[in-house]
Amino acid sequence: MNEKSRLRRFGYGLAATVVLVVIAGYLFGSLGVTAGLAVGLAGTLLAGGGLGKR
């Protein structure tokens, strides 16, 4: 995977994480924010959107 596609996936993951955190924070409070951040980060990394070299 080249750097451009990795950065694109990172951007999509970041945007999805922000939306997820806002929704979870509204519905579940501070515990939802923490869970939303964890799920968003895990999803970004599993999609291959991390910034590290492979």
N, C-alpha and C positions, 0 to 999 in steps of 0.2 A: 504494500500500500504506500503510495507516495505521500509526501508531506502536505500537499494541497488537500487531498481527500481526508487525511487525518485531521487537519485543521477545520475542515467543513463539518465533520462529525463532532468535533469538540464544540463548535459553535451551536450545532443543533442540540447537543446534550446540555450545554449551558442554558440555552433558552428554555428547554423543557424543564430543567431543574428549577429555574426561577418561577415558572408558571406553577409547577408542582408545589413549591414551597409557599407561594402566596395562597393557593387553594387550601393546602393542608393547615397552614397557620390560621386561616379564617375558620376552618371547620373544627380543628382540634387544639388550637393554641400552641404554646411553645413546644410541647411534645411532638406535635405535627410538623413543626418547622424542622426539628432535629431529624425526624424520620424522613421527611421530604428531601433534606440534604443528603442523607445517607443513600436513599434509593436513587436519587438523581446522579450522584457520583458513581455509584455502582453501575447504573445503566450506561453512563457515558463511557466508562472504562470497558465494560463488556462489549459495547458497540465498536470498540477500537478507536475511540476518540481521544485517548490519552496523548500527551505531548512527547512521551519518551520514544526512543528509537527501538525498533524490534529487529 
